[in-house]
Amino acid sequence: MSDVKIVRLQTGEDVIAKLDKDTTGNYNFEKPFVIIPTQSAPGQPVQLMMTPYMPYADEDKIVIAQDKVVTTVKPKKEILASYQKNTSSILTPNAELITENKVPKL
């Protein structure tokens, strides 16, 4: 059973993902997202943005060597909720679908 964790990598990136360890000790990241703190102007509150980790990969699971992981922590409730919303495959009932009548003009 994989738990959602925030992982600090040696590169300084904070990655949130469903996390498992394989038999060799390496970490399997499922649906990983990088957490990026942003601030619109000095003195403004810091906001967190999530973006897919390695968005150009053609898979949802990425293996990271155990020696590249500095630490793992349990995410705060708000961050976990945002991650789950971003990775959910459930369609929102009120979401607008693009149909032939609503195809955007380029």
NORVEN-V919228 format. One line per field, one symbol per residue. ss: DSSP state (A for helix, B for strand, O for the rest). phi: phi as a letter, one per 40 degrees, with the letter a starting at -180 (. if undefined). burial: + if it has 9 or more other C-alpha atoms within 8 Angstrom, else -. A space follows every 50 residues. Layout:
ss = ???
phi = ???
burial = ???
This chain:
ss = OOBBBBBBBOOOOBBBBBBBBOOOOOBBBBBBBBBBBBOOOOOOOOBBBB BBOOOOOOOOBBBBOAAABBBBBOOOAAAAAAAAAAAOOOOOOOOOOOOA AAOOOO
phi = .cbcbbbccdcgcbbbacbbbcccgccbcbfcbccbcbbcadgcccbbbb bdcfccccacbbcbccccccabbcccdcccccccccbcbcccdcccbcbd cbcccc
burial = ---++++++---+++++++++----+++++++++++--+----------+ -+--------++-++---++-+--+----+--+----------------- ------
